[in-house]
């Protein structure tokens, strides 16, 4: 009985995990996966029925839209952290920071972070230099961590891990 109570308390704590940010989450993660997928904002049908195109549904990957999937090893996770921690470009004094973005936002790539049975993720559109997340409060501003230089590094990272879908256009 005591074991059951301890298990329930522990499980409740796991599902309310609040990390310190994306780098902390990658370090603590049980696994980190990068994906290429159909446009998660698009509409696709099968036998006349519209299909859900979210990358994650009820803490599970939506395999219908997945094109490529790569589980990162420790070295690859460190490389991803290095990209995130790369200093943003600082323009000369008196010059504005310029980040060139388009407005399409058609995400075809994602980073998934598994921590204690829960999935945290963000989606990336390399075409317009856009990023978003709808799974965790401290990922809501993930786009603010990246500038053009980091997007380029992140895109190269995806390519170096064997991702091809929607990266060579």
Number of C-alpha atoms within 10 A of each C-alpha: 6 6 8 9 10 11 12 11 11 11 13 11 12 14 12 9 12 12 15 9 13 20 17 11 18 22 15 15 19 13 19 25 16 20 23 25 22 21 21 21 14 12 11 16 10 7 6 7 8 10 14 17 21 16 27 18 12 8 13 11 15 15 14 14 20 18 16 14 18 15 14 16 12 13 9 15 19 15 15 20 16 13 18 19 13 14 13 14 14 10 10 8 7 6 8 9 13 11 12 9 14 11 9 11 20 20 25 24 29 23 19 22 23 18 19 15 14 18 21 22 21 23 27 24 21 21 17 15 23 22 24 19 19 13 15 17 12 14 19 14 13 18 17 11 16 24 19 15 15 19 21 15 17 19 17 14 16 21 14 11 14 12 21 14 16 17 16 7 6
